[in-house]
Amino acid sequence: MITKTITLRKNFNLAYWERPAEDESPIVFIHGFGSKKDYFRYAFDSPSLKGFHLLAVDLIGFGQSTGPDEFDYSMKDQAAIVIELLDHLELQTFHLCGHSMGGLVVMEIAELEPQRALSLINLEGNLTLEDCFVSGLVAGSTLAEFEEKGRRDLENDFREEGFHEYADSFVQASTVALYKSACHTVEESSTPLVERLSKIKNVCYVYGDANKGVYPGEKLLHAAGVPVFYIEDAGHSMAVENPQQLYSVIRSFIDSLSLA
């Protein structure tokens, strides 16, 4: 995919992939903490998503997107930047799909633009504090500690544990973006988010099958009546581990909305 960039507010450079199409409403993909748009690379040649206009965005401070250090890096502020891109591209309505921390960002977008968001597909997005994996480790230190040693230690740990792709994307993110985003993620996850999520129209939640029954948010989702799907042979990184089934599930969910 060819990366496109747009400058917003004079000092925000937003990078994204886009595959225009006329048949179906756009799907907007938002990556998780320390990741980037490449996490959704298999969506762009997925047979299940043929005909959909696809958009994958690097959040500010991640991947190839840059912004000033004084940016708040809150989920709401990240959402506002993405909405500016959607406005620029003249996308009037869209489906939202967010992974991990990106689940918080797409939830903010859906709340800010309820008439435009046709659905929300949440891929193991943050629901409780137990979902704060790496972000919890980062937020547990001071910015100075993270800059001096914590970041380097985490990057080494990722490579030693075999998470080379994640390590490569983590390295690209700015230190300030990582730290501030982690703090905001933990803060938002301190209050269970399922009730808030369940109020969004046409929402579903997706787990990797390896995480079935592991996290407390799962029971809360079932109790709230939020549809939950499971991707076989996958854990948290389902878009890389089993993209074929993931995008088939997403297509089936979106198709089901037209029949409701």
N, C-alpha and C positions, 0 to 999 in steps of 0.2 A: 504494500500500500504506500502511496505517496502522502507524506505528511504535509498538511496545510497549516498555515499559521495566520492568526489575526491579532491585531493590536487593539486592545480595548482600554478605555480610560487613559490613554497615552502611554502608560507604563506597565500594562499587563499584556504579555504575549502568550496567547493561548494556542496550543498545538492540538490538532485533531485529524482523524481519518474520517472520510466521508465516502459513501457509495450511494449516489442518488438513484432513485427508482420511482416509478410512477404508480405501481400497482397497489402497494400497501402503505399504511401510515408509518412514519419513521420510528425506529427504535434507537434510543439514546443509551449508550453504555458508559457507566462510570466505574472506574477501578477502585481498589481498596488502598489501605494505608501502605505507603512505601512502594506501591506498584505504579503502573502506567497503562496507557491505552493498549499496549501490545498484549496484555492479558486476554483481550477479546479478539485476537487476530483470527482465530478459527471461525468466528461468526461471519466473516466476509466471504468465505467460500463454502458456507454451510448450505447444503441443499434445502434444509428446512426453512431457511430464511430467504430463499430466492423470492425476489419481488419486493422485498422490504427495502426502504431507504434506511441505511445504517449510518450511525454516527458514534464514534468512540473518542473520548476527550481525555487529554492529560490535564488533571486538576492543577491549579496554580502551585508552583513549587515542586511539581513532580514531572517525571519524564522530560519533555522538551518545553513545558510551559514555565514561564518565569513571571515573577512579580516582585514588588518591593518588600523588604523584610518587615516593614511596619504594617503590612497587610495582616489582618487578624487571623486568617486561616481557619476561621470557624466554618462549620458545615453550612450555615446559612449564607455566609459571605461567598463560599465556594459555589453554592447553588445560584446565587445572584449573578456571578460571572458566567456560569453555564447558560442561564436564561438569556443573558445578553447575546451569547453566541447563537442561541436558537432564534432570537429575534432577528439577528443579522442574516441568518440563513432563511428567514421567512417560513419557519416551521410552525404552523399554527397549532397543530395537535401532534402528540407523540406518545409512545410507550416509553417507560423508564425501566432500566435494568441496572441495579447497583450491586457491587460485590463488597462484602466486608464493610469498611468505613464508607465506601461508596453508597451503601444502603442508607446511611444517614443523609448523605447529600441528596439522593433521589427523593427521599421522604420530604426533605425541605422544599425541593422543586415542586413536588406534588401539592404541598400545602400552600406554596406561594402562587401556583398556577393551577388551581383545581379544575378549571374549565378546559384547560389544554391537555392535562395529563390523562390519557385514555386508560392507562393501567400502570401498575408498579410491580415489577418482578424483583424480589429481594433475595440475593444469593448469599446466604449466611451473613447477613448484615447484623450490625450490633443491636442487641435487644436488652442485654443485661451486662453487668460488669464482667461476668465470666466470659463474655465474647471479646474482651479487650486483650488480645494475645500480645503482639509486639508493642502495640500502643500503650498497654499497661506498663510494660517494662520501661519504655521511654519516659512516660509521664511520672514514673516513680523516682526520677532523678531531677536535678536542677539542669537548666540549660547549659551552665558551665561544665557540669559533670558529663553531660551527654556529648558536648563538643570535645572535651579533653580526652575522654576514654570510652564512654558508653557506646557511642556510635561505632567506633572501630571494633570494639568487642563483639557487638551484635553482628556486624558484617562478617567477621571471622567465624562466628558461631554458625551463621547461615551456610557458609561454604563447607565447614567441617561436617555439618549435618546433611549435606547434599542438596541444599536449596539454592543452587547456583543461579537459576533464572531470577529468583526473588532477590538474591544478593546483588545481581547486576542492576535491577531496577531501583533497589534501595540506595545504591551508590549514587544514582543520578539525582535523587531528591535533595533539595537544599536542607541544611541542618535546621534552620529556623522553621521551615515548613513541616518537617518531621516532628519537631518538638511541640510547636503550637498545635498542630493537628492532633497529636497524641493526647495532649491535655484536654482539648475540646471533646475528643472522642470519649475519653474516660468520664468527663463531666456529664455529657449527655447520657451516657450509658448507666450513670449512677441511679437514675430513676427508670424502672422498667418501661420499655418503649412499645410494648405490644398493643396496649390500649390506643395509643396515638397512631400506630401503624394501621390498626384495624378500622379506623375511621376514614381511611383513604379508599376511594372507590376502586374496585377491580384490582385488588392486591393479592399476591400470593408470596409464599416463602419457599425457598429451595435449599435443601441440605445435601451435602455429599453423604452417601450411604454410610461411610465410615464414621460419621458423626451422629448417626441416629441414636437417640436416647442419651446423648452425652451432656447436652447443655440445658439448663432450666428453662430457657426461653421456648423450647419446643412444646412443653406442656402448656405454657401460657398461650401459644399460638392455637393449639387445638381447642383450648377452652374458649378462646375468643372467636372461634369459627373461621379462622384464616386458613385457606387451602394450603396444604404443605405437600411438597413433592420431594422425592429422594432420587439422587443420581447414583447409579450403580458404579462400583469400582472407582470411587472418587471420595476425596475428603474435601478440605477447604478450597483447594484449587481446582474445582470441578470444570472450569472452562478450559483448562489445559489437560486435565486427566481424562475427562470423558465429554469432549465438546459435542460429539454427535448426539448423545442422548440429551444433554442439556438444551441444545437448541431445538431439538424435537419437542421437548417439554414446553419450552417457551412458545413455540409455534402453536402447539395444541392449546395452550392456555389462552393465547390471544384469539385464536379461532373460536374458542368456546364463548368468548364475550359477544360475538356477533349473533350467537344462537340464543343468548339469554333473553 
